[in-house]
Amino acid sequence: MQRVPVPTPRRAGSAGAEATYSISDLAHEFALTTRAIRFYEDERMIAPERRGRVRVYRERERVRLKLILRGKRLGLSLSEIRDLLDLYEVARNERAQLATFIDMLAERRARLLQQKEDIDAVLAEIDGVERDCRRRLKEQAVARRAAMD
C-alpha cells in the first residue's frame, strides 16, 4: 500500500491561524471518496464549517476522520465509533474515551476469537468430508478396475 503524503494545510490570514483542509485534501490523504466524507458528515461524525457551499475542514475533523477509519479497520460499528468520539467531546479528556475503547477492543477480540474457533471447526469438518469423498472415489475406481478385469 502506497503512503499518501499529508496535504499541506492552508493557513488563514494571521500567522497563528488554524490549518484548514478542503474535502478533496482529506479524500486524497485518506484515500476516500468525497462522497464517503460527506456520509460521515451526514452521520454527524464530523462537522466541517460552511463558507457558502464550500466545506472547510479543520484539524479536529481531520483527526476525527482518522479515528473513524481506524475504528472501521478494527471492525467497530459506526455507532461504537460515534460513541467514542462523543465521549471525548463530552468529557474533554481521553481517560473515559480510552477506558471505553479498551472495553470495546476486548469485546471485539472476544468476537474475533469466537469466529476463529468457528472457522477452525468448519475447516476441520471440510477436511473430514474431503477425506471421505477422496476415499470413496478411490474405492469406486478400484471397484471399476476390478469389474473390468
C-alpha positions as CSV (number, residue, x, y, z in Angstrom):
1,M,0.0,0.0,0.0
2,Q,1.5,3.3,-1.0
3,R,1.7,6.0,1.6
4,V,0.0,9.2,0.5
5,P,1.6,12.4,1.8
6,V,-0.4,14.6,4.1
7,P,-1.7,17.6,2.2
8,T,-0.2,21.0,3.1
9,P,-2.7,22.7,5.3
10,R,-3.9,26.2,4.3
11,R,-3.3,28.9,6.9
12,A,-5.9,31.6,7.3
13,G,-4.7,35.3,7.3
14,S,-2.7,35.6,10.6
15,A,0.4,33.7,11.5
16,G,-1.2,31.7,14.3
17,A,-4.4,30.8,12.4
18,E,-5.5,27.2,12.4
19,A,-4.9,25.0,9.4
20,T,-7.8,24.2,7.1
21,Y,-8.4,21.4,4.6
22,S,-10.8,21.0,1.6
23,I,-12.8,17.9,1.2
24,S,-10.5,17.0,-1.7
25,D,-7.5,17.3,0.5
26,L,-8.9,14.9,3.0
27,A,-10.2,12.5,0.3
28,H,-6.7,12.3,-1.1
29,E,-5.0,12.0,2.2
30,F,-7.2,9.1,3.4
31,A,-7.8,7.5,0.0
32,L,-11.6,8.1,0.3
33,T,-14.2,9.5,-2.0
34,T,-15.7,12.8,-1.2
35,R,-19.0,11.0,-1.0
36,A,-17.6,8.9,1.9
37,I,-16.6,12.0,3.7
38,R,-20.0,13.6,3.2
39,F,-21.5,10.3,4.5
40,Y,-19.6,10.8,7.8
41,E,-20.8,14.3,7.9
42,D,-24.4,13.2,7.3
43,E,-23.9,10.7,10.2
44,R,-22.8,13.7,12.4
45,M,-19.4,12.2,13.0
46,I,-17.6,15.2,11.5
47,A,-18.8,18.8,11.2
48,P,-17.0,21.0,8.8
49,E,-17.5,24.7,8.7
50,R,-19.5,26.0,5.7
51,R,-18.4,29.0,3.7
52,G,-21.3,29.2,1.3
53,R,-21.4,25.9,-0.4
54,V,-17.8,25.1,0.4
55,R,-16.9,22.8,3.3
56,V,-13.9,23.9,5.3
57,Y,-12.3,21.2,7.5
58,R,-10.1,22.0,10.5
59,E,-7.7,19.7,12.3
60,R,-10.5,18.5,14.6
61,E,-12.4,17.0,11.6
62,R,-9.2,15.6,10.1
63,V,-8.3,13.8,13.4
64,R,-11.9,12.5,13.8
65,L,-11.8,11.2,10.2
66,K,-8.6,9.4,11.0
67,L,-10.1,7.9,14.2
68,I,-13.3,6.8,12.2
69,L,-11.2,4.9,9.7
70,R,-9.1,3.3,12.4
71,G,-12.3,2.2,14.2
72,K,-13.6,0.7,10.9
73,R,-10.3,-1.2,10.4
74,L,-10.7,-2.6,13.8
75,G,-14.2,-3.8,13.0
76,L,-16.1,-1.4,15.2
77,S,-19.6,-0.3,14.1
78,L,-20.3,3.3,13.3
79,S,-22.4,3.6,16.4
80,E,-19.4,2.4,18.5
81,I,-17.1,4.8,16.8
82,R,-19.6,7.6,17.3
83,D,-19.9,6.8,21.0
84,L,-16.1,7.0,21.4
85,L,-15.9,10.4,19.5
86,D,-18.9,11.7,21.6
87,L,-17.2,10.6,24.8
88,Y,-14.2,12.8,24.1
89,E,-16.5,15.8,23.3
90,V,-18.4,15.4,26.5
91,A,-15.6,14.7,28.9
92,R,-12.9,16.7,27.0
93,N,-10.3,14.2,28.2
94,E,-9.0,10.9,27.0
95,R,-9.4,8.9,30.2
96,A,-13.1,8.0,29.7
97,Q,-12.6,7.5,26.0
98,L,-9.6,5.3,26.5
99,A,-11.3,3.1,29.1
100,T,-14.3,2.7,26.9
101,F,-12.0,1.9,23.9
102,I,-10.2,-0.8,25.9
103,D,-13.6,-2.4,26.7
104,M,-14.7,-2.2,23.0
105,L,-11.4,-3.8,21.9
106,A,-11.8,-6.6,24.4
107,E,-15.3,-7.3,23.1
108,R,-14.1,-7.2,19.5
109,R,-11.2,-9.5,20.3
110,A,-13.6,-12.0,22.0
111,R,-15.9,-11.9,18.9
112,L,-13.0,-12.5,16.6
113,L,-11.6,-15.3,18.7
114,Q,-15.1,-17.0,18.7
115,Q,-15.2,-16.5,14.9
116,K,-11.8,-18.0,14.6
117,E,-12.9,-21.1,16.6
118,D,-16.0,-21.4,14.4
119,I,-13.9,-21.2,11.3
120,D,-11.4,-23.7,12.6
121,A,-14.3,-26.1,13.4
122,V,-15.7,-25.7,9.9
123,L,-12.3,-26.2,8.3
124,A,-11.8,-29.4,10.3
125,E,-15.2,-30.6,9.1
126,I,-14.4,-29.7,5.5
127,D,-11.1,-31.7,5.8
128,G,-13.0,-34.7,7.1
129,V,-15.7,-34.6,4.4
130,E,-13.0,-34.1,1.7
131,R,-11.0,-37.1,3.0
132,D,-14.2,-39.2,3.0
133,C,-15.0,-38.1,-0.6
134,R,-11.5,-38.9,-1.8
135,R,-11.6,-42.3,-0.1
136,R,-15.0,-43.1,-1.7
137,L,-13.7,-42.0,-5.2
138,K,-10.6,-44.2,-4.7
139,E,-12.8,-47.2,-3.7
140,Q,-15.1,-46.6,-6.8
141,A,-12.0,-46.5,-9.1
142,V,-10.7,-49.7,-7.6
143,A,-14.1,-51.4,-7.9
144,R,-14.4,-50.3,-11.6
145,R,-10.9,-51.7,-12.4
146,A,-11.8,-55.0,-10.7
147,A,-15.1,-55.2,-12.7
148,M,-13.2,-54.7,-16.0
149,D,-10.7,-57.5,-15.2
